[in-house]
Amino acid sequence: MTKLIRKLRKNEDGATAIEYGLIAALIAVVLVGTLTALGTALDDLFGDVGSKIEGAGEQAATPPATP
């Protein structure tokens, strides 16, 4: 019985799996945060570019004023 308890105390396979799981979860959290921030920044950038393109199209479509 004592041998079995010693063997179970030395077995660290489960602990290693839990550590890998925690590392994977941490990486996932960092990725979600980074991609969310990057997505917001890209959304703002494309919104600005789109509004400038629309403004340029409207400006080109209006005929010049005649004196």
C-alpha positions in Angstrom: 0.0 0.0 0.0 2.8 2.4 0.8 4.4 1.7 -2.6 1.2 2.6 -4.3 0.9 5.9 -2.5 4.5 6.8 -3.3 3.9 5.9 -6.9 0.8 8.1 -7.1 2.6 11.0 -5.5 5.4 10.8 -8.0 3.1 10.6 -11.0 3.0 14.1 -12.5 1.3 13.3 -15.8 -2.0 15.0 -14.8 -0.2 18.1 -13.5 1.6 18.4 -16.8 -1.6 18.2 -18.7 -3.2 20.8 -16.5 -0.2 23.1 -17.0 -0.4 22.8 -20.8 -4.2 23.5 -20.6 -3.6 26.6 -18.6 -0.9 27.8 -21.0 -3.3 27.2 -24.0 -6.1 29.1 -22.2 -3.7 32.0 -21.5 -2.7 32.1 -25.1 -6.3 32.1 -26.2 -7.2 35.0 -23.9 -4.3 37.0 -25.2 -5.2 36.3 -28.8 -8.8 37.2 -28.3 -7.8 40.5 -26.7 -5.3 41.3 -29.4 -7.6 40.4 -32.3 -10.4 42.4 -30.8 -8.3 45.5 -30.5 -6.8 45.0 -33.9 -10.3 44.5 -35.4 -11.5 47.8 -33.9 -8.5 49.6 -35.2 -9.0 48.2 -38.7 -12.7 49.0 -38.6 -11.9 52.6 -37.8 -9.2 52.7 -40.5 -11.5 51.3 -43.2 -14.3 53.6 -42.1 -12.0 56.7 -42.6 -10.8 55.5 -46.0 -14.4 54.8 -47.1 -15.6 58.2 -46.0 -12.7 59.9 -47.8 -13.4 57.9 -51.0 -17.1 58.9 -50.7 -16.1 62.5 -50.2 -13.8 62.5 -53.2 -16.5 60.9 -55.3 -19.1 63.6 -54.3 -16.6 66.3 -54.9 -15.8 65.0 -58.4 -19.5 64.6 -59.3 -20.4 68.2 -58.6 -19.9 70.5 -61.5 -17.7 73.5 -61.0 -19.4 76.8 -60.4 -19.6 79.1 -63.4 -18.9 82.8 -62.9 
